[in-house]
């Protein structure tokens, strides 16, 4: 019998030495320092229990129990310090020997469920243990979809393909009933409809989500329907660090409040009355500035640091912020993308309520009307929205949207993509009050100028990531990034190695579509970006020499798509063989330069070069054999995204074959070719985005079916020019990819000749384009699509496909004098009437003129073909509804 403080050394002898590691041959047991985290390793706890029982060391047995209770309850003990396999082994031992430490183990695993699900040995967790963890009140997950995904992965690993779950009598069904399906994100639930374990649950989930999202009332009693509210309770615990509600159109303020109030099946009548009053004010767009938020006894969850409410169109973010500030005092990251009702001018309020915020995402859809990209035929006065919830919301363009104070300087990452209500004055205030800013995203912020961005760059010396695509980013910005180098003389410049410029520190630079950068400025900028990891130069004055001057070796993403510059004619170069010894022709973005970058950056994961005509090489071109470029890309197997066009062929695809299984995005555009065999892609389970545009003209419904089996997890699909498809392909798409969030079908035979039917089952769609796929789309298509797809934000259609010649909305025809204006007003009336429950923000309606063909037999009847004429664009931002007619087809 050992006394207090004594040490027992056990020499373990086993006839089978292979079962015993060297570290376990001698076990040291001490009753001292019982509460030390390093007192015992989890993998030896079973042996220590056995030893204490065998030798009758009661004190040691108590110490072992105390240590286990300590290590599984201490918040500071991170899961990686404990091995899941050993915890499972100890759980088995405790159950077999009726030892009472099982609750500590199951509670620990429930609190760290996300870590447990990420372990390689997760599939070996016994079903009883998994079910016990899921039923724990302290179960902590980032979102309900994370829990659902983990359970489905476990079931897939522990169920034979021939032994699927039965509808009755299968104990494993019990764990699926623990999933709160009404709280799943819509894209996730829709995508799981083809899952054999979960198809019925997923179908019920989609119905429940869409029903909640379509509710005409914010009243909590109406939402609950008198039933149990537990199924609508978000899993918020004292251990929650991340709250992910993204993609949940059913989440509104009453439901969110329900989860922040003390848990109770029967809410207090007075509290219910206050909730209903708040809901009515939100529903009627009344002033909420005078609401006494203190009357709501919300709970505090001090561990929450990240909240993601992106794609939650029903959530009133301005009001939600009031509760975030009270319930989440440690909040540092807020992702609120695609919530249009939140105006940028409210950012000050957000920072004032949540002063610890350092990472904010307020992305909205980029306007299609980019001045540098479109030719405007006509535009109409904007219609101002009446979505105000306070009397002082109106601002003028020359009044800054931000009103920071010096104490609000914690922001390191700010995403304002698509926000057209951002002006130079706002950038100046951000620059002055956010000195720690490291990452800024201003993509498609069309109201800011080159000078405004350059001031931001000059003052924010910590910047290492700049997203400024489709803005006025130009010569002044380049000077700001290279300013330190410009002050040095030639000798000093050489000695410094360009390390004093901000450009040298850049890790991310996205300036695609910026027409204000000339060739010389671009060359100077690129030559100084040695540390860059992500570089977007699409539609810029990019030339070969710029890429040859690039000396970085850490590049992971490169976008040189649609780089259109002047170049010499290749045949001229062939007049003299001596020209082959010269450097690459000035202005030619070719396989030479792209290959140079690829070879020098072995970590490259993403290459986007669609629209580069000079990647197409002649067969007898001795300068470069283009398939070599693809072999370089394919052999590393690092590639996750590739987008190409000119020069891409079946042989290029074969060269990329080793990397196909790892691809997440695969795009082949105009100028490329796959051939018939190329359509039968290898199994690509990780592929999420597939675009085949003008490269698969012979694709049939059978080919599409094979594609749906090989690429089962697609969320974005674009097919252009697949003229052999018919209406049956709608079934293939909706059944094969029910969780699609983006679908583009253009010039695809007769897909919509019988109307849009099965595609309506893709209820998670956010972006839908249907053009020239057959004359059969109903008049009420836009209203029907918006009402059936709660997350739908963008729709693009063509009058050529309208079965009755136009698209119908609430009838105001007598007021209109022209068809175009009729469509405009109808859609605007609809958007204004249902702005708070309809996520639709961009509508594009293209119109064609019929042009007589040059060569046509008179026996064939009317010899005309549709030729694009104009596109009507309707956009809605946080303040107004705009309508514009442009020449281009967008």
C-alpha positions in Angstrom: 0.0 0.0 0.0 1.5 3.3 -1.0 1.3 6.3 1.2 0.8 9.9 0.3 3.7 11.3 -1.8 5.2 7.9 -2.5 6.1 6.8 -5.9 5.2 3.4 -7.4 7.2 2.1 -10.3 5.7 -0.7 -12.3 7.8 -2.7 -14.7 5.5 -4.0 -17.3 6.4 -7.3 -18.9 4.5 -8.6 -21.9 5.2 -11.7 -24.0 4.1 -9.8 -27.1 6.5 -6.9 -27.1 5.0 -5.4 -30.3 2.0 -4.3 -28.2 4.0 -2.2 -25.9 5.8 1.0 -26.8 9.1 1.8 -25.3 7.6 4.7 -23.4 5.2 2.4 -21.7 7.6 -0.2 -20.4 7.9 1.7 -17.1 5.0 3.5 -15.6 5.6 6.0 -12.8 2.7 6.7 -10.5 2.8 9.4 -7.9 0.1 10.9 -5.7 1.9 14.2 -5.6 0.7 17.1 -7.8 -2.6 15.5 -8.5 -4.0 18.6 -10.3 -1.0 19.1 -12.6 -1.9 18.9 -16.3 1.2 16.9 -16.9 0.6 14.5 -14.0 -0.4 11.6 -16.4 -0.8 11.1 -20.1 -4.2 10.1 -21.3 -2.8 7.0 -23.0 -1.7 5.6 -19.6 -4.7 6.5 -17.6 -6.2 3.0 -18.1 -3.0 1.3 -16.8 -2.9 3.7 -13.8 -6.5 2.8 -12.9 -5.7 -0.9 -13.2 -2.6 -0.5 -11.1 -4.4 1.4 -8.4 -7.2 -1.2 -8.3 -4.7 -4.1 -8.3 -2.5 -2.7 -5.5 -5.4 -1.3 -3.6 -4.1 2.3 -3.7 -7.4 4.1 -2.8 -5.7 7.4 -2.6 -4.2 6.9 -6.1 -7.5 5.9 -7.5 -9.0 9.2 -6.2 -6.1 11.1 -7.6 -6.6 9.6 -11.1 -10.2 10.5 -11.0 -9.4 14.0 -9.9 -6.9 14.4 -12.6 -9.3 13.2 -15.3 -12.0 15.5 -14.0 -9.5 18.4 -14.1 -8.1 17.8 -17.5 -11.5 17.4 -19.1 -13.0 20.4 -17.5 -10.1 22.9 -17.7 -10.8 25.3 -20.6 -7.1 26.0 -21.1 -6.4 22.3 -22.0 -6.5 22.3 -25.8 -7.8 19.1 -27.4 -4.6 18.4 -29.4 -2.9 17.6 -26.1 -5.2 14.6 -25.8 -5.5 11.8 -28.3 -9.0 10.9 -29.5 -8.0 7.2 -29.9 -6.9 7.1 -26.2 -10.0 8.9 -25.0 -12.1 6.4 -26.8 -10.1 3.6 -25.4 -10.5 5.0 -21.9 -14.2 5.4 -22.5 -14.4 1.7 -23.4 -12.5 0.7 -20.3 -14.6 2.9 -18.1 -17.8 1.4 -19.5 -16.6 -2.2 -19.1 -15.4 -1.6 -15.5 -18.3 0.6 -14.4 -16.0 3.5 -13.5 -17.7 6.8 -13.0 -15.5 9.0 -15.2 -17.6 8.4 -18.4 -19.6 11.7 -18.0 -16.4 13.7 -17.9 -15.2 12.1 -21.1 -18.4 12.5 -23.0 -18.8 16.0 -21.8 -15.3 16.8 -22.9 -15.8 15.4 -26.3 -19.2 17.2 -26.7 -17.6 20.5 -25.9 -14.8 19.8 -28.4 -17.0 18.1 -31.0 -15.5 20.1 -33.9 -12.0 18.9 -33.0 -13.3 15.3 -32.6 -14.9 15.3 -36.0 -11.7 16.6 -37.6 -9.6 13.7 -36.2 -8.5 10.9 -38.6 -9.9 8.3 -36.2 -13.3 9.9 -35.9 -14.9 7.1 -37.8 -13.7 4.7 -35.1 -15.7 6.4 -32.4 -18.3 3.9 -31.1 -21.9 4.7 -32.0 -23.0 4.8 -28.3 -20.3 7.4 -27.5 -21.1 9.5 -30.5 -24.9 9.5 -29.7 -24.1 10.3 -26.1 -22.0 13.3 -27.1 -24.7 14.6 -29.5 -27.3 14.5 -26.7 -25.1 16.4 -24.3 -26.5 19.9 -23.4 -23.0 21.3 -23.7 -22.6 20.1 -27.3 -20.6 22.8 -29.0 -20.5 23.2 -32.8 -20.0 26.1 -35.1 -23.3 25.5 -36.9 -26.0 22.8 -37.3 -24.5 21.9 -40.7 -21.2 21.0 -39.1 -22.9 18.6 -36.8 -25.0 17.1 -39.6 -21.9 16.8 -41.8 -20.0 15.0 -39.1 -22.8 12.5 -38.4 -23.2 11.7 -42.1 -19.5 11.2 -42.5 -19.5 8.8 -39.6 -22.5 6.9 -41.0 -20.9 6.7 -44.5 -17.7 5.2 -43.0 -19.6 2.7 -40.8 -22.3 1.5 -43.2 -21.8 -0.9 -46.1 -23.2 0.3 -49.4 -25.5 -2.7 -49.5 -26.7 -2.1 -45.9 -28.4 1.3 -46.0 -30.3 2.6 -43.0 -33.8 1.2 -42.8 -36.8 3.4 -42.1 -37.7 1.5 -39.0 -35.9 -0.6 -36.5 -32.5 1.0 -37.0 -31.0 2.5 -33.9 -28.7 4.7 -36.0 -31.7 6.7 -37.1 -32.0 8.0 -33.6 -28.9 10.1 -34.1 -30.3 11.8 -37.2 -33.3 12.9 -35.2 -31.0 14.9 -33.0 -30.2 17.2 -35.9 -32.2 20.4 -35.8 -33.0 20.4 -39.5 -34.9 23.7 -39.4 -31.6 25.4 -38.6 -29.5 24.0 -41.5 -28.3 26.3 -44.2 -30.4 26.1 -47.3 -27.6 25.2 -49.7 -26.4 22.5 -47.4 -29.8 21.0 -46.8 -30.7 21.1 -50.5 -27.4 19.5 -51.5 -28.0 16.6 -49.0 -31.2 15.6 -50.8 -29.2 13.0 -52.8 -27.5 11.6 -49.7 -28.9 8.0 -49.1 -28.8 8.4 -45.3 -30.4 11.8 -45.2 -32.6 12.4 -48.2 -35.9 12.4 -46.4 -34.6 14.5 -43.6 -33.1 16.9 -46.1 -36.3 17.2 -48.0 -38.2 18.1 -44.8 -35.5 20.5 -43.9 -35.8 22.4 -47.2 -39.5 22.6 -46.9 -39.2 24.0 -43.3 -36.5 26.5 -44.2 -38.5 27.8 -47.2 -41.7 28.0 -45.2 -40.0 30.0 -42.4 -38.3 32.3 -45.0 -41.6 32.9 -46.8 -43.5 33.8 -43.6 -45.4 37.0 -44.0 -45.0 37.8 -40.3 -42.1 38.5 -38.0 -44.3 37.7 -35.0 -42.6 35.0 -32.8 -45.9 33.3 -32.0 -46.6 32.9 -35.7 -43.2 31.5 -36.3 -43.4 28.9 -33.5 -46.9 28.0 -34.4 -47.5 27.1 -30.8 -45.0 24.2 -30.9 -41.9 23.4 -29.1 -39.2 26.0 -29.8 -36.3 23.7 -29.0 -35.9 22.6 -32.6 -35.3 26.3 -33.4 -32.7 26.9 -30.7 -29.2 27.5 -32.0 -26.6 25.6 -30.1 -25.0 28.4 -28.2 -23.0 27.3 -25.1 -20.4 28.9 -22.8 -17.7 27.3 -24.9 -18.9 28.5 -28.4 -16.3 30.5 -30.2 -17.8 30.6 -33.7 -21.4 31.1 -34.6 -22.0 30.3 -38.3 -25.5 31.1 -39.6 -24.5 31.8 -43.2 -26.9 30.8 -45.9 -29.9 30.6 -43.5 -32.8 32.7 -45.0 -35.0 31.5 -42.2 -33.0 33.4 -39.5 -34.7 36.7 -38.5 -34.4 38.8 -35.4 -37.1 37.1 -33.3 -35.5 33.7 -33.9 -32.1 35.1 -33.1 -33.5 36.6 -29.9 -35.1 33.3 -29.0 -31.6 31.8 -28.7 -30.1 34.7 -26.7 -32.8 34.6 -24.0 -32.7 32.2 -21.1 -33.8 28.7 -22.2 -37.4 28.1 -21.5 -40.2 26.3 -23.3 -42.7 29.0 -22.2 -41.6 32.6 -22.6 -42.9 35.1 -20.2 -46.0 36.9 -21.4 -44.5 40.3 -20.9 -41.4 39.4 -22.7 -43.4 37.9 -25.5 -45.3 41.2 -25.8 -42.0 43.1 -26.1 -40.7 40.8 -28.7 -43.9 41.1 -30.8 -43.7 44.9 -30.5 -40.1 44.9 -31.8 -41.1 42.5 -34.6 -43.9 44.8 -35.7 -41.6 47.8 -35.8 -39.2 45.9 -37.9 -41.9 44.7 -40.2 -43.3 48.2 -40.8 -39.9 49.8 -41.1 -40.5 52.0 -38.1 -37.9 53.9 -36.1 -36.1 51.5 -33.8 -33.6 54.0 -32.4 -35.8 54.6 -29.3 -36.3 51.0 -28.4 -35.0 50.2 -24.9 -32.8 47.2 -25.6 -32.0 46.8 -21.9 -35.5 45.3 -21.4 -34.5 42.1 -23.1 -32.6 39.9 -20.7 -30.2 38.4 -23.2 -27.5 35.9 -22.0 -23.8 36.5 -22.3 -21.6 34.2 -24.3 -18.1 35.5 -23.6 -16.2 32.9 -25.7 -17.9 33.9 -29.0 -15.3 35.6 -31.2 -16.7 35.0 -34.8 -20.2 35.6 -36.1 -21.2 34.8 -39.7 -24.6 35.9 -40.8 -23.8 36.2 -44.5 -26.7 35.4 -46.8 -29.3 35.9 -44.1 -31.6 38.3 -46.0 -34.4 38.2 -43.3 -32.1 39.3 -40.5 -32.3 43.0 -39.5 -28.6 43.5 -39.0 -28.8 47.0 -37.5 -31.0 45.7 -34.7 -29.1 42.4 -34.4 -25.9 44.4 -33.6 -27.5 45.7 -30.5 -27.8 42.2 -29.2 -24.4 41.1 -30.5 -22.8 43.8 -28.4 -24.5 42.5 -25.3 -24.3 38.8 -25.8 -20.9 38.6 -27.5 -18.6 41.0 -25.7 -15.5 39.3 -27.1 -16.6 39.6 -30.8 -13.7 40.2 -33.1 -15.0 39.0 -36.5 -18.3 39.8 -38.1 -19.2 38.4 -41.6 -22.3 40.0 -42.9 -22.0 39.6 -46.7 -25.0 40.1 -48.9 -27.2 41.8 -46.3 -28.3 44.8 -48.4 -30.4 46.5 -45.8 -27.3 47.3 -43.8 -26.0 50.6 -45.0 -22.3 51.4 -45.0 -23.0 54.5 -43.0 -23.9 52.3 -40.0 -20.4 51.0 -39.7 -19.7 53.6 -37.1 -22.5 52.3 -35.0 -21.2 48.7 -35.5 -17.8 49.7 -34.2 -19.2 51.7 -31.4 -21.2 48.8 -30.2 -18.5 46.1 -30.7 -15.2 47.9 -30.1 -13.1 44.7 -30.3 -14.0 44.1 -33.9 -10.9 43.7 -36.1 -12.4 41.8 -39.1 -15.5 43.0 -40.9 -17.1 41.7 -44.1 -19.9 43.8 -45.6 -19.7 42.5 -49.2 -22.7 43.1 -51.6 -23.1 42.1 -55.2 -21.0 44.1 -57.6 -23.0 46.3 -59.9 -22.9 45.1 -63.5 -22.8 48.7 -64.7 -19.0 49.2 -64.5 -18.2 52.4 -66.5 -15.1 51.0 -68.0 -16.9 47.9 -69.2 -20.2 48.9 -70.6 -21.6 51.4 -73.1 -24.7 53.0 -71.6 -27.5 53.6 -74.1 -29.9 55.2 -71.6 -30.4 55.5 -67.8 -33.4 56.5 -65.7 -33.7 58.4 -62.5 -33.2 56.2 -59.4 -36.1 55.3 -57.2 -35.2 55.9 -53.6 -36.1 53.0 -51.2 -38.1 53.5 -48.1 -36.2 51.1 -45.9 -35.2 53.5 -43.2 -35.4 52.5 -39.6 -34.3 55.8 -38.1 -35.2 59.4 -39.0 -31.6 60.5 -39.7 -30.6 57.9 -42.3 -30.5 60.1 -45.4 -27.0 61.2 -46.4 -25.5 63.0 -49.4 -22.7 61.6 -51.4 -20.3 64.3 -50.2 -21.0 63.5 -46.5 -18.7 60.8 -45.1 -20.4 57.5 -44.3 -17.9 57.0 -41.4 -17.5 59.0 -38.2 -14.7 57.2 -36.3 -13.0 58.3 -33.2 -9.4 57.7 -32.4 -10.2 54.8 -30.0 -11.8 52.8 -32.8 -8.5 51.6 -34.3 -8.7 47.8 -34.0 -9.7 47.1 -37.6 -7.1 45.0 -39.4 -9.3 43.6 -42.2 -12.2 45.5 -43.9 -14.2 44.1 -46.8 -16.5 46.6 -48.6 -16.7 44.9 -51.9 -19.5 46.2 -54.2 -20.4 49.1 -51.9 -21.1 52.0 -54.2 -21.9 54.3 -51.3 -18.2 54.5 -50.4 -16.4 57.8 -51.4 -12.9 59.3 -51.1 -13.9 61.1 -47.9 -14.7 57.7 -46.3 -11.3 56.3 -47.4 -9.5 59.3 -45.9 -11.3 58.8 -42.5 -10.5 55.0 -42.6 -6.9 55.8 -43.3 -6.6 58.2 -40.4 -8.5 56.1 -37.8 -7.4 52.5 -38.7 -3.6 52.6 -38.5 -3.5 48.8 -38.1 -5.3 48.1 -41.3 -3.7 45.1 -43.1 -6.3 44.1 -45.6 -8.8 46.2 -47.6 -11.3 45.0 -50.2 -12.7 47.8 -52.4 -13.6 45.6 -55.4 -16.3 47.3 -57.6 -16.5 50.4 -55.3 -17.1 52.6 -58.3 -17.5 55.9 -56.4 -13.9 56.1 -55.3 -11.0 57.6 -57.3 -7.4 56.9 -57.9 -6.4 59.7 -55.6 -8.7 58.5 -52.8 -7.2 55.0 -52.9 -3.6 56.3 -53.1 -4.2 58.3 -49.9 -5.3 55.2 -48.1 -2.2 53.3 -49.3 0.1 56.1 -48.2 -1.3 56.3 -44.7 -1.9 52.6 -43.9 1.7 51.4 -43.9 0.7 48.0 -42.5 -1.3 47.1 -45.7 -0.2 43.8 -47.2 -3.5 42.9 -49.0 -5.3 45.1 -51.5 -8.4 44.2 -53.5 -9.2 47.0 -55.9 -10.6 45.2 -59.0 -12.9 47.3 -61.2 -12.1 50.6 -59.5 -10.1 53.7 -60.5 -6.9 52.2 -59.1 -4.2 53.8 -61.3 -1.0 55.7 -61.6 -1.3 57.5 -58.3 -1.8 54.2 -56.5 1.3 52.7 -58.1 3.4 55.7 -57.1 2.1 55.3 -53.5 3.1 51.6 -53.4 6.5 52.3 -54.9 7.1 55.6 -53.3 10.2 54.8 -51.1 12.1 53.3 -54.0 11.5 56.4 -56.1 13.4 58.5 -53.6 16.6 56.4 -53.8 19.3 56.9 -56.3 20.3 54.1 -58.6 23.1 52.7 -56.4 20.9 52.7 -53.3 18.1 51.1 -55.2 20.3 48.3 -56.2 21.6 47.8 -52.6 18.2 48.0 -51.1 16.8 45.4 -53.4 13.4 47.2 -53.5 12.8 46.2 -49.9 11.7 49.6 -48.7 8.6 49.9 -50.8 5.1 49.0 -49.8 4.9 46.9 -53.0 7.6 44.7 -51.6 5.5 43.9 -48.6 2.4 43.0 -50.6 1.0 39.5 -50.2 -2.2 40.1 -52.2 -2.8 42.5 -55.0 -6.0 42.3 -57.1 -6.3 45.1 -59.6 -8.2 43.3 -62.4 -10.2 45.6 -64.7 -8.3 48.7 -63.7 -7.9 50.6 -66.9 -5.9 53.5 -65.4 -2.6 51.6 -65.1 -0.4 51.9 -68.2 2.2 49.4 -69.3 5.1 51.3 -67.7 3.5 51.7 -64.3 2.4 48.1 -64.3 6.0 46.9 -65.1 7.4 49.0 -62.2 4.8 47.7 -59.8 5.2 44.0 -60.7 9.0 44.1 -60.6 8.7 45.0 -56.8 6.2 42.4 -55.7 8.6 39.6 -54.6 6.5 38.4 -51.7 3.1 38.3 -53.4 1.0 35.2 -52.9 -2.1 36.2 -54.9 -2.0 38.4 -58.1 -4.9 39.4 -60.3 -4.1 41.4 -63.4 -7.1 40.5 -65.6 -8.0 43.1 -68.3 -4.9 45.2 -67.7 -2.1 46.4 -70.0 -0.2 43.2 -69.2 2.8 42.2 -71.5 5.3 39.4 -71.5 8.0 41.7 -70.1 5.9 42.3 -66.9 5.8 38.6 -66.2 9.5 38.1 -66.9 10.3 40.9 -64.4 8.3 39.1 -61.8 10.8 37.5 -59.4 8.5 36.1 -56.7 8.5 32.4 -55.8 5.6 32.3 -53.3 2.7 32.8 -55.8 -0.4 30.7 -55.2 -2.9 32.5 -57.4 -2.3 34.2 -60.8 -5.1 35.8 -62.9 -4.0 37.1 -66.4 -7.4 36.6 -68.1 -8.5 38.8 -70.9 -5.2 40.7 -71.2 -5.7 42.3 -74.6 -2.7 44.3 -75.8 -1.1 45.2 -79.2 1.3 42.7 -80.5 3.3 41.9 -83.6 1.9 39.4 -86.1 3.5 36.0 -85.5 4.1 35.4 -89.2 6.3 38.5 -89.4 8.6 37.0 -86.8 9.0 33.9 -88.9 10.5 35.9 -91.8 13.9 35.6 -90.2 15.1 32.7 -88.1 17.4 35.1 -86.3 14.4 36.6 -84.6 14.1 33.4 -82.6 17.2 34.5 -80.6 15.5 37.7 -79.6 13.6 38.1 -76.3 9.8 37.5 -76.5 8.0 40.0 -78.6 6.9 43.1 -76.7 3.2 43.0 -75.9 2.8 39.3 -76.3 1.3 37.5 -73.3 2.1 34.0 -74.2 2.9 30.5 -72.9 6.5 31.6 -72.6 5.8 34.2 -69.9 3.1 32.2 -68.2 5.3 29.2 -68.1 8.2 31.2 -66.7 5.9 32.2 -63.7 4.6 28.6 -63.3 8.1 27.1 -63.2 9.3 29.7 -60.6 6.3 29.2 -58.3 5.9 25.6 -57.3 3.1 26.4 -54.8 0.8 27.8 -57.5 -2.8 26.6 -56.8 -4.8 28.8 -59.1 -4.2 29.8 -62.7 -6.7 31.9 -64.6 -5.8 32.7 -68.1 -9.1 32.6 -70.0 -9.4 35.0 -72.9 -5.6 35.1 -73.7 -5.5 34.5 -77.4 -1.8 34.3 -77.4 -1.8 31.1 -75.4 -2.8 29.5 -78.7 0.4 28.4 -80.5 0.8 27.1 -84.0 1.8 23.4 -84.3 5.2 24.3 -85.9 6.0 27.1 -83.4 9.5 26.1 -82.2 9.5 28.7 -79.3 7.2 26.7 -77.0 5.2 23.5 -76.9 2.1 24.6 -75.0 1.2 21.2 -73.4 4.5 21.5 -71.5 2.8 24.3 -69.5 0.0 21.9 -68.4 2.4 19.1 -67.5 4.1 21.6 -65.2 0.8 22.4 -63.6 -0.4 18.8 -63.4 2.7 17.1 -62.0 2.7 19.1 -58.7 -1.0 18.1 -57.9 -1.2 21.4 -56.0 -3.7 22.9 -58.5 -7.1 23.7 -57.1 -8.4 26.1 -59.7 -7.7 26.5 -63.4 -9.5 28.7 -66.0 -8.3 28.6 -69.6 -9.5 29.0 -73.1 -7.4 29.6 -76.2 -4.9 26.8 -76.6 -6.5 24.4 -74.2 -7.3 21.0 -75.8 -7.9 17.3 -75.0 -4.1 16.9 -74.9 -3.9 19.7 -72.3 -6.5 17.9 -70.3 -4.6 14.7 -70.4 -1.5 16.5 -69.1 -3.6 17.9 -66.2 -5.1 14.5 -65.4 -3.0 13.9 -62.2 -4.4 17.1 -60.7 -8.0 16.6 -61.7 -9.0 14.9 -58.5 -7.7 17.9 -56.4 -9.4 20.6 -58.5 -12.1 22.7 -56.9 -12.7 24.9 -59.9 -12.4 23.9 -63.6 -13.3 26.5 -66.3 -12.7 26.1 -70.1 -13.9 29.1 -72.2 -13.9 30.3 -75.7 -11.0 29.1 -77.8 -10.6 25.8 -75.9 -11.6 22.3 -76.9 -12.3 19.1 -75.0 -13.4 16.7 -77.6 -16.0 13.9 -77.0 -13.7 12.0 -74.6 -12.9 15.1 -72.7 -16.5 15.4 -71.5 -16.0 12.2 -69.6 -14.0 13.7 -66.9 -12.3 11.6 -64.3 -14.0 11.4 -60.9 -13.5 14.8 -59.3 -15.2 14.6 -55.8 -13.7 17.9 -54.7 -14.8 19.9 -57.8 -17.3 22.6 -56.8 -17.3 25.0 -59.8 -17.5 23.8 -63.4 -17.8 26.1 -66.5 -17.7 24.7 -70.0 -18.4 27.6 -72.4 -18.4 27.1 -76.2 -16.2 24.0 -75.8 -18.7 21.2 -75.6 -21.1 21.6 -78.5 -21.7 17.9 -78.8 -22.7 17.3 -75.2 -25.9 15.2 -74.9 -28.2 14.5 -72.0 -26.3 11.2 -71.4 -23.0 13.1 -71.3 -24.6 15.4 -68.7 -25.7 12.4 -66.7 -22.2 11.0 -66.6 -20.9 14.4 -65.6 -23.3 14.5 -62.7 -22.0 11.2 -61.4 -18.3 12.1 -61.8 -18.7 15.6 -60.3 -21.2 15.0 -57.6 -20.5 17.9 -55.4 -20.8 20.8 -57.8 -22.3 24.0 -56.4 -21.7 26.2 -59.5 -22.4 25.1 -63.1 -22.2 27.0 -66.3 -22.8 25.5 -69.8 -22.7 27.6 -72.9 -23.2 26.4 -76.5 -24.4 22.8 -75.6 -26.9 22.7 -78.4 -27.9 19.0 -78.2 -29.4 19.4 -74.7 -33.2 19.3 -74.3 -35.7 19.7 -71.5 -34.8 16.3 -70.0 -31.5 17.9 -68.9 -33.4 19.9 -66.3 -34.1 16.7 -64.4 -30.5 15.7 -64.6 -29.3 19.0 -63.2 -31.9 19.2 -60.4 -31.5 15.6 -59.3 -27.7 15.4 -59.8 -26.9 18.8 -58.2 -29.8 19.8 -56.0 -27.6 22.1 -53.9 -26.5 24.4 -56.8 -26.0 28.1 -55.8 -25.2 29.3 -59.4 -26.5 28.0 -62.7 -25.8 29.5 -66.1 -27.3 27.9 -69.2 -26.9 29.8 -72.5 -27.4 28.6 -76.1 -28.2 25.1 -74.8 -30.5 23.7 -77.3 -34.1 23.3 -76.1 -33.6 23.1 -72.4 -36.4 25.6 -71.7 -38.6 24.8 -74.7 -41.1 23.2 -72.4 -40.8 25.8 -69.7 -38.7 26.0 -66.5 -39.9 23.0 -64.5 -37.4 20.8 -62.7 -34.9 23.6 -62.3 -37.3 25.2 -59.8 -36.3 22.3 -57.4 -32.8 23.9 -57.1 -34.1 26.1 -54.3 -30.7 27.1 -53.0 -29.9 29.1 -56.2 -28.4 32.6 -55.7 -27.5 33.3 -59.3 -29.5 32.1 -62.3 -28.9 32.8 -66.0 -31.2 31.3 -68.7 -30.7 32.7 -72.3 -31.5 31.3 -75.7 -32.4 27.8 -74.4 -35.8 27.5 -76.1 -39.0 29.6 -76.4 -41.0 28.4 -73.4 -40.4 30.6 -70.3 -43.6 31.7 -68.6 -44.6 35.3 -68.2 -44.4 35.1 -64.4 -41.0 33.4 -64.2 -39.2 36.1 -62.3 -41.8 36.3 -59.5 -42.1 32.5 -59.3 -38.3 32.0 -59.1 -37.9 34.7 -56.5 -40.6 33.3 -54.3 -39.4 29.7 -54.6 -35.7 30.4 -54.2 -35.2 32.5 -51.0 -31.5 33.2 -51.6 -31.9 34.2 -55.3 -30.0 37.5 -55.8 -29.3 37.6 -59.5 -31.4 36.7 -62.5 -30.5 37.1 -66.2 -33.0 36.2 -69.0 -33.7 37.0 -72.6 -36.9 38.1 -74.2 -36.2 35.6 -77.0 -37.1 32.8 -74.6 -40.4 34.4 -73.3 -43.2 32.2 -74.3 -45.7 35.1 -74.6 -43.2 37.6 -75.8 -42.6 39.3 -72.4 -42.3 38.6 -68.7 -45.3 39.5 -66.5 -45.4 41.1 -63.0 -48.1 43.1 -61.2 -50.2 44.7 -63.9 -49.5 48.4 -64.4 -49.6 48.1 -68.2 -52.1 51.0 -68.8 -49.6 53.4 -67.3 -46.8 52.4 -69.7 -46.1 53.7 -73.2 -43.2 51.4 -74.1 -42.5 47.7 -73.5 -39.1 48.4 -71.9 -40.4 50.9 -69.5 -43.3 48.6 -68.7 -40.9 45.8 -67.7 -38.9 48.2 -65.6 -41.8 49.6 -63.6 -43.3 46.1 -63.1 -40.1 44.7 -61.6 -39.5 47.8 -59.5 -43.0 47.6 -58.1 -42.4 44.0 -57.1 -39.0 44.8 -55.6 -40.3 47.7 -53.5 -43.4 45.8 -52.3 -41.4 42.7 -51.2 -37.9 44.2 -50.5 -37.9 42.9 -46.9 -38.6 39.3 -47.9 -37.1 39.1 -51.4 -33.4 38.8 -51.9 -33.5 39.6 -55.6 -31.2 42.5 -56.3 -30.0 42.3 -59.9 -32.2 41.6 -62.9 -30.8 41.6 -66.4 -33.1 41.3 -69.4 -31.5 41.0 -72.8 -33.2 41.8 -76.1 -32.3 40.7 -79.6 -33.1 41.9 -83.1 -33.7 39.4 -85.9 -31.1 39.7 -88.6 -31.4 38.1 -92.0 -28.8 35.6 -92.8 -26.5 36.2 -95.7 -26.5 32.7 -97.1 -29.9 31.0 -96.8 -32.0 28.8 -99.0 -35.4 30.4 -99.6 -37.0 26.9 -99.3 -36.1 26.8 -95.6 -38.5 29.5 -94.8 -37.6 32.6 -92.7 -33.8 33.0 -92.8 -33.2 35.1 -89.7 -31.1 34.8 -86.6 -31.3 36.7 -83.3 -28.5 39.3 -82.8 -28.1 40.9 -79.4 -29.3 44.5 -79.3 -29.3 45.7 -75.7 -29.6 44.7 -72.0 -31.9 46.2 -69.5 -30.2 46.1 -66.0 -32.1 46.7 -62.8 -30.1 47.0 -59.6 -31.0 47.6 -56.0 -28.5 48.8 -53.4 -29.0 49.9 -49.8 -30.5 53.2 -50.9 -32.0 53.1 -54.3 -33.3 51.1 -57.3 -31.5 51.9 -60.6 -32.3 51.0 -64.2 -29.9 51.2 -67.1 -29.9 50.0 -70.7 -26.5 49.0 -72.1 -25.2 47.7 -75.4 -23.4 44.7 -74.1 -24.8 41.3 -73.1 -24.0 40.9 -69.5 
